[in-house]
Amino acid sequence: ENIGNGLTVLQAPAGFGKTTLLASFAAELDFETRWLTLDASSAYAEVFAEQLGRGLVGEADGWAPAAAIKPEDLKAYLATAVRTAAESNERPILLVIDNVHEVHDAPEATDLLGWVMETAPEGWEIVLSGRSPAALVEVDRRVASGECLFLGSTDLAFSSEEIGELLVRQSHAGLDATRVAEATLGWPVGVMAVLNGMMNPDIPGAEPQRAAWERYLVAE
């Protein structure tokens, strides 16, 4: 109930299953889900505003803000999108913004995100998911004070017990759950790589393997 008091933050490197977890999370809640996946173009404020506006009201009903307009005009555009989404749905909105790290170094886009968070109707839940945090003081304040739900890599990592269950389920009797946990640090994609024979947990010092896998996932 109340989930994260209006804000949920998922922050972890690539391969921790953030998007998969969010999809499952959204499906179980009595919210109207609006999902926005950011990309490199989202760093431009006009593009970010259009992506967010269309995400809120739907592609078919979306409209684009004019290029090179003032921040106040982009906020007015988003205010209309927020109001339209609120008025057209009886259930509260779950606004998922995935890959939020794409706007980490984009102050104008980040400012728009912060403004939407401040003006979102009561009862809405905003989920920020990414490899690095949103560069917003209010997000930092709420995470630091425990005023929102925060899930990091430690929360998303597999425990030895969970790895053991996976080994039994997939008939990998020759693998030791504790050894796999030590080699991968519970990194979900690393665990699956071990189970699929793509990563050897018995190589002394598995850190180079983990680092290579993470670089590969980031590049992909």
Secondary structure, 3 states (H helix, E strand, C coil): CCCCCCEEEEECCCCCCHHHHHHHHHHCCCCEEEEEECCHHHHCHHHHHHHHHHHHHCCCCCCCCCCCCCHHHHHHHHHHHHHHHHHCCCCCEEEEEECHHHHCCCHHHHHHHHHHHHHCCCCCEEEEEECCCCCCHHHHHHHHHCCCEEEEHHHHCCCHHHHHHHHHHCCCCCCCHHHHHHHHCCCHHHHHHHHCCCCCCCCCCCHHHHHHHHHHHHHC
